[in-house]
């Protein structure tokens, strides 16, 4: 079983609308790869082209070196799990899983063995005789996964399969699905609009926007080192400011943002004196203290006052007014509630490490 996918110059139009506009992706064998983006970005259309349900207007799709353009959907070594699960209501769990094997030259004993093995993989063996309406949403999803895996696809495509589940169940099943993928070793291509889902499960992910790939990388790379402002704002919460470069050194760039002078570690974007860029920092990378902070080797010490506090369980979101800037930070609720010094109107000292800041191209 291999499963290396190559998408080259992929284009798909629906009338005058360009849904996918020149996508290039390399997905490795046995990789859990996510296509992440908001509604209408082209992620599901891309998935449907891999499955063969849509034909590209340009470009190619290769699986393990084989061009799939002339291969019919039912002959491609891929299978798809949809958000609706599409289980047959009149068939038992076992018969739903076995349905696709009717079209393969498998003996009754082989069918039984493969169905039992697939149900055991998703921990549904004890419910094999139930009908779909007797199952919870999470159990139905497991059956849909078993039905796809029993055919032993080279690539499994998943189109927002957890979209109909509640938040708590989604988090549980995210971990289960990730563990299952590692166990079976099949290449998974997962479509989602949920950033947390993609960050939790993926080996790598591609952020899509208006039919284009904005960035490809590991979850930590895409989150911590976004390629542009769209990726920065789409993935999690971020502080984003207009900035102007005033000096460029071998290790750090000096810039001004809202009247504050800040040092930024040199990143992947080459900066030039006088250039207008966007400056970002994640709230969890901002340190807040009621007293002055020692500089050590860092600079970027600022003072301000707390304007807003929002309790969010494990941490409190803090908005600090710093002259012409409003900076969002996170303070851990170590004792179950915000520390007593953290109140609206209280003066605070803020430190932002140069390594936490990132300069991005504007737009």
N, C-alpha and C positions, 0 to 999 in steps of 0.2 A: 504493500500500500504506500503510494507516494502522496501526491496532493499539492504540488507546487503550482500555483496559479500565476499567470502573467497577463495583465490587461495593458494593452498598448493603444494609445490614441483613440480611446473608446468615445463614440459620439452617439447620442440618441435624441431625435427630434420628434415631437408630437405637434404636427402642423407647424406653426411659426414659433413654437416654444422649444427652446433647447434645454432638455432635461439633464443631459450629461454632455459635457463639453471638453473632450480631449483628455480623459482620465488615463493616467499611467500608474499602475500599481504592480508590485511584486510581492506575492504572498507565499511564504515559505511552507514547506512540507511540515505537517503537524502543528502549525501555528494557530493560535486563537487570535484572529484578526477582526477588528471591529470597524465598521463604517459608521461614523458619528456625524450627526448634523441635524439641523432643524427640519421641519416639514417642508418638502419641495426642493431639497438640496440635491436630489439625484441618487440618494443611497439605495432606496428600494428598486429604482429602475436599473441601477448597476447590478444588484442582486438578481433581478429577473433576467437580465441579459446573460449572466453566468449560468443560470438554470436553463436558458433556452426559451423562456416564455416571451421574451422580446428579442428582436433581431437588431443589432447595432447598425446605424447608418454609415458608420465608418469605424475603423480600428479592428482589433482582433483580440480574441480570448484564447489563450493556450493553457492546457492542463497537462503537466508533465511533458511538455513539448508538442502535444497534439493540438492542432487547430480545431476548435469546437464549432466553427462557423457553419459547417455542413452536417453537424451531428444533431439529430432530433432530440428534443428534451428527454424523452423516455429512454434514450440510449446513452445519455451522458452519465458518467459515474458520480453523479451528485444527487442529493436529496434535499428537500426543503421542509422546514418547520415554520408554519405560519402562526400569526397572532391568534387566529380563530381556532387553531388546532385541527379543525376539519375532521373530527372523528365521526364515524358512522354510528348514529344513535341506536340502531337496531342490532348492532354487533357487540359482543362482549369485549372486554379489554384484550383478551388473548386473540380473538378473531380480528380485532382491529389491527393488532401488531402483525398478524400473519397475512393480512390482506395482500400486501405487495408481493409476497413470496409465491402467490398463485401464478404469477407470470414468469417465474423462474423454474428451471428444471430441478426442483428440490423434492426429495422423497418425503412422505409424511413424517418419517422419523427425524429427518434433517430439519423440517419445518418446526417440529415440536422442540428440538434441541435449540435451535436458533431463537425461537420465540421465548422460551424459558430463560435463555441466557440474556436476552435483551431486557426482559422484565426484571431480572435480578439486578442488572446494571442500574436501573432506575428505581430499585426498591419497590416494585409493584407486583411481585410474584404472588403475594397473598391475596391480591384483589383481581386476579386474572379472570374470574367469572362474572365480575360486575359489569354493568352497562355504564356508558359515559355519564348519564344523568345521576348516577349514584356516587359520583366522584366529586371531590372539591376541584377548584380551579387549578391548584398546584398539582393534584394527582392527574388531571387531564393533560397537563403539560408534560408530565413524565411519560404518559402513554404515547403522546405525539412524538416525543424524543425516541422512545423505544421503537415505534413504528418506522421512524427514519433510519435508526441505527441498525435495525435487523437486516436491512438490505446491504449493509457493509459498504456505504458510499466512500469514495475517495475524498470527497469534500461535502461537508454538511453546511447548508445555508440556513440561517435563522433570521426571520424577518420580525423583529420586535416581539418575540414569543412571550415576554412577560408583561406586555402592555396592559393586559386586563386584570392583573393581580394587584392586591393591596401592597403597600410599601413594605410592611414587615415580612410578608411572604416572599416578595421580590428579593429582599436582601438574603434570605435564607437560600433561595433557589439559585441566586448568583453564585454562591460558594459551591453548591452542589453541582451546578453545570460546569464550573471551572474544574472541579475535581474529576468529573466524568470525562471531560475532554482530555485531561492529562492521562487518564486511565486507558482510554481507547486509542489515543494518538492520532485521531482523525483531524484533518484540517477543518477548522470552524471559521466561517465568515458570518459575522454577527452584525445585524443592522439595528441601530438604536438611536434615539434622540436624547437618551438619559446619560448625562456626563458621568455620574457616579457609577452607573452600570459598566460603561466602557472602561473607566479607570480601574475598576475592581477586577474585571475578568480578563482583560486583553493582554497578550504578549506585546502586540503593537496595535496601533489604531491610525486611521486616516480621518482627519476632520474635513468634511465636505461643505461647500457653500456655493450655491447657485451653479451647480454642475461641475465645479472645479475642486481639485484637491488643494486645501490650504496648507496642510502639514501632515507628514507621516512620521511616527516615532513611537517609542515606548510611552506608557502612561506618564512616567516621571519626566521624560524629556518634553512631551507636549505640554504638560501642566507647568513645569518650572521654566521651560525655555520656549515659550510660544514664538512662532515665526512672525506673527503680525497681531494687530489689535483685535481682529475678529476672533482668532483662536484664544487670545488672552481673556476676552470678555465672555466667550461662549463656555469655556471651561472654568467653572467656579467663579468666585467673587474676586475682584481685583480693584486696586486703586490705579487709575489711569489719568495722566496729566500731560498737557502740552509742555514741551521742554525745548530749550535752545542750548546747543553745545557751545561752551565758552573756552574749553581747553582740552587737548588730547595728549595724554601721556602714554608711556609704554604699557602700563598696567591698569590705569584708571582714566575715565573721562569725567570732566567737570561740566555740569550743566546747571541751568537755572530753571526752576519751575515755580510759578506763582510767587516769585520774590525770594524763594529759598534756594541756596546754593548747595548742590548735592554731588557727592562723588559716586561714580558707578564703575564697577569692574568692567574692563573691556570684554565685550561679548562677540557674538558672531556677526553682528551688524557693524560694519565699519563706519565710524563717526568722523565728521569733519567740523572744524570750528565754524560756527554760524549756522549749522544745519538745524532745521526744525524737526524734532522727533517726538514720539510718544514715550513717556516714562511710566513703567508699571512696577508695582510691588504687591504681592499677595498679603492680605491682612494678617495671616498667621506668622509672617516674617517680620512684623512690626513689634518692637518691644516697648512696653509702656510701664512707667514707674512713677510713684508719687514724689520721688526725690531725684536729685541730679545723678546721672549715670556716668560712670567712669568711661573715658574714651578708649583706653587701651590703644590698639592700633587702628581702630575704626574712627571715622568721622561721622557726619550726618546726625548730629545731636540737635534736636529741635524741642521747643517748649510750646505749650498750648493749653487749652482748657477743654474739658469734656463737655460735649453738647448733647449727646444721645447715648443711652445704654439700652441694649436689647438682649434679654436673657435667652440663650439658645441651648440650655441643658448643660453640656460639657464645657461650654465657654460663654462668655458675654461679648457681644459685638460692641465696640466702642468707637464712636465718632469723635475725633479730636480736631478742634479748630486751631489751625496754625497759620495765622496771618491770612494770606490769600488762598491757602490750601485747606481742604477738609480731608483728613486721613482716617481710614477705617482700620482698626486693629482688632485682635482677638486676645482676651485675657482669660486664662483657664480658671474654671470654677473648682479649684482644688478641694475646697471644703463644701461643695454643693451649692454655693452661691458666690456672687462677686465679692472680692475682698472689700473690707470696710472703707478703705481709702478711695475706692472707685465710686464717685458720685457725680451727678450732673453738676457742672460748674466748677469742679475741683481742678486745680492746676496740675499738670503732669509733664513729665519729661519723656520724650520719644526718641528712640534710636532705630535707624534703618541701616543695616549693614550694606556696604557697597555691593556685596555679593548677592543680596536679596533684590536689588534693583536691576531692571533690564530696560535697555533702550530698544524701541521697535520703530519700524517705518510707519509713518502716519497713513491713515486711510485703511 
